């Protein structure tokens, strides 16, 4: 896209392609909630620190009571972290998904005097299909469709020539976000052991940076995963 003599930026063009969807307002709302979550995390950490200090200075039954209260608060932080992680990804994943749906739909609808995109890549062979621009779908060589939103986005990014304008790790980032979103959507905070093991294997297989995720352990094994 780029800027032209009208002074439009890539962001301006994106807004035009998206039509009526106000993703800027959505993003501001997401940022606002994330800020409040960060403030809540900081407040809880201060409370726990103060409780630990009081416990260290107390003795007897009262000291034991404070120690138990501290342990309960520490246990609770695991679930607050999980709730904030689920909330953040639960907002960001559909936001990103709708962003790509809107962008590709806007590109599809470009008409003269605009400059329609010249398609290339493997998916271009199926440009006549009415669902070609739906990133939820992927096409095999024979034109058979199946659902895979990550691969569908990657195919359309390639087909429309957007690859040079994308972050180099965009597909990896989307894969991690969508993968984590699917886990929390179906399993909540405490996933079955098999699901935890499977997700840990996926992190390794997909080469997602391990520091994208925080883990709480029980008996040395992964218990709750946050992103």
C-alpha positions in Angstrom: 0.0 0.0 0.0 2.3 2.7 1.3 1.7 6.5 1.4 0.8 8.6 -1.7 0.3 12.2 -2.6 -2.9 12.2 -0.5 -0.8 11.6 2.6 -2.5 8.4 3.5 -0.6 6.0 5.7 -0.8 2.2 5.7 -3.0 2.5 8.8 -5.3 4.9 6.9 -5.7 2.4 4.0 -6.4 -0.4 6.5 -9.2 1.7 8.0 -10.7 2.2 4.6 -10.5 -1.5 3.8 -12.2 -2.5 7.1 -15.3 -0.6 6.3 -17.6 0.0 9.3 -15.7 -2.1 11.8 -14.1 0.3 14.4 -11.0 -1.8 15.3 -9.3 1.3 16.7 -12.0 1.7 19.3 -11.8 -2.1 20.0 -8.0 -1.9 20.5 -8.3 1.1 22.9 -10.9 -0.8 24.9 -8.5 -3.8 25.1 -5.6 -1.6 26.1 -7.8 -0.1 28.8 -8.7 -3.4 30.3 -5.1 -4.7 30.2 -3.9 -1.5 32.1 -6.5 -2.2 34.8 -5.4 -5.8 35.0 -1.8 -4.7 35.4 -2.8 -2.3 38.2 -4.7 -5.1 39.9 -1.7 -7.4 39.7 0.6 -4.7 41.2 -1.9 -4.1 44.0 -2.1 -7.8 44.8 1.7 -8.1 44.9 1.9 -5.2 47.3 -0.7 -6.8 49.6 1.1 -10.1 49.5 4.4 -8.4 50.3 2.9 -6.6 53.3 1.3 -9.8 54.5 4.7 -11.6 54.2 6.4 -8.8 56.2 3.7 -9.0 59.0 4.0 -12.8 59.1 7.8 -12.5 59.5 7.4 -10.2 62.5 4.6 -12.2 64.2 4.8 -15.4 66.3 2.7 -18.0 67.9 -0.8 -18.8 66.6 -1.2 -15.3 65.0 2.1 -15.9 63.1 0.8 -19.2 61.9 -2.5 -17.6 60.8 -0.6 -14.9 58.8 1.6 -17.6 57.2 -1.5 -19.5 56.2 -3.1 -16.4 54.8 0.0 -15.6 52.8 0.0 -19.2 51.4 -3.7 -18.7 50.4 -3.0 -15.4 48.7 -0.1 -16.9 46.8 -2.4 -19.7 45.7 -4.9 -17.1 44.6 -2.4 -15.2 42.5 -2.1 -18.3 40.2 -5.7 -18.1 39.3 -5.7 -14.3 39.0 -2.8 -14.6 36.5 -4.7 -17.3 34.6 -7.9 -15.2 34.6 -6.0 -12.2 33.2 -4.2 -14.3 30.7 -7.4 -15.9 29.5 -9.1 -12.5 29.3 -6.3 -10.9 27.3 -6.0 -13.7 24.8 -9.8 -14.1 24.7 -9.9 -10.5 23.4 -6.8 -10.4 21.3 -7.4 -13.6 19.3 -10.9 -12.6 17.9 -9.6 -9.1 17.4 -6.8 -10.3 15.2 -9.0 -12.8 13.5 -11.6 -10.1 12.6 -8.8 -7.8 11.5 -7.6 -10.3 8.9 -11.2 -11.1 7.8 -11.9 -7.4 7.3 -8.7 -6.7 5.5 -9.1 -9.5 3.0 -12.7 -8.7 2.5 -11.7 -5.1 1.8 -9.1 -6.2 -0.7 -11.6 -8.4 -2.4 -13.9 -5.4 -2.9 -11.4 -3.0 -4.4 -12.7 -1.7 -7.6 -11.5 0.7 -10.3 -10.3 3.4 -10.1 -8.5 1.6 -7.2 -5.9 -0.9 -8.0 -7.1 -4.5 -7.5 -4.5 -6.8 -6.1 -2.6 -9.1 -8.5 -2.9 -12.6 -6.9 0.0 -15.0 -6.8 1.0 -18.2 -5.0 -0.6 -21.5 -4.7 -4.0 -20.2 -3.4 -4.3 -17.9 -6.5 -5.4 -20.9 -8.6 -8.7 -21.0 -6.7 -9.4 -17.3 -7.0 -12.8 -18.0 -8.7 -14.1 -19.8 -5.6 -16.7 -17.7 -3.8 -14.9 -18.5 -0.5 -11.5 -17.7 -1.7 -11.2 -14.6 0.5 -12.3 -16.3 3.7 -9.2 -16.8 5.8 -10.9 -19.5 7.9 -10.5 -21.8 5.0 -7.5 -23.4 3.2 -7.4 -25.0 -0.2 -5.6 -28.2 -1.3 -4.3 -28.6 -4.8 -7.6 -30.1 -6.0 -9.5 -27.1 -4.6 -11.0 -29.0 -1.6 -11.5 -26.8 1.4 -10.9 -27.4 5.1 -11.0 -25.1 8.1 -7.7 -23.7 9.5 -7.7 -20.0 10.2 -3.9 -19.7 10.8 -3.0 -21.4 7.5 -5.8 -19.5 5.7 -4.4 -16.2 6.9 -0.9 -17.3 5.8 -2.2 -18.4 2.4 -4.0 -15.1 1.8 -1.0 -13.0 3.0 1.1 -14.8 0.4 -1.5 -14.6 -2.3 -2.0 -10.8 -1.9 1.7 -10.0 -1.7 1.5 -8.7 1.9 4.3 -10.9 3.1 7.0 -8.1 2.9 4.8 -5.9 5.0 4.3 -8.4 7.8 6.4 -9.0 10.9 8.8 -11.9 10.3 7.3 -13.9 13.2 3.6 -13.0 12.5 2.6 -16.6 11.7 4.3 -17.9 14.8 2.7 -15.3 17.0 -0.8 -15.9 15.6 -0.3 -19.7 15.9 0.6 -19.3 19.6 -2.3 -16.9 20.3 -4.9 -19.1 18.5 -3.5 -22.3 20.0 -3.7 -20.9 23.6 -7.1 -19.4 22.9 -8.4 -22.8 21.9 -7.1 -24.4 25.1 -8.7 -21.9 27.5 -11.9 -21.8 25.5 -12.4 -25.5 25.9 -10.6 -26.3 29.2 -10.6 -23.1 31.3 -7.7 -22.5 33.7 -6.9 -26.0 34.8 -6.5 -28.2 31.8 -6.5 -32.0 31.9 -3.0 -33.5 32.2 -3.1 -34.8 28.6 -3.9 -31.3 27.3 -1.0 -29.7 29.3 1.4 -32.3 28.0 0.1 -31.8 24.4 0.5 -28.1 24.6 4.0 -28.3 26.0 4.9 -30.6 23.0 3.3 -28.1 20.7 5.4 -25.2 22.1 8.5 -27.3 21.3 7.3 -28.5 17.9 6.2 -25.1 16.7 9.4 -23.5 18.1 7.4 -20.9 20.1 9.7 -19.0 22.5 9.3 -20.6 25.9 9.2 -17.2 27.6 5.9 -16.4 25.8 4.4 -18.6 28.5 4.4 -18.7 32.3 3.8 -22.0 34.1 2.7 -22.8 37.6 3.9 -26.2 38.8 2.5 -28.9 41.1 4.7 -31.8 42.2 7.2 -30.6 39.6 4.7 -30.9 36.7 3.0 -28.2 34.7 -0.3 -27.2 36.3 -1.5 -23.9 34.9 -0.2 -22.2 31.8 -0.5 -18.4 31.2 0.5 -16.5 28.1 
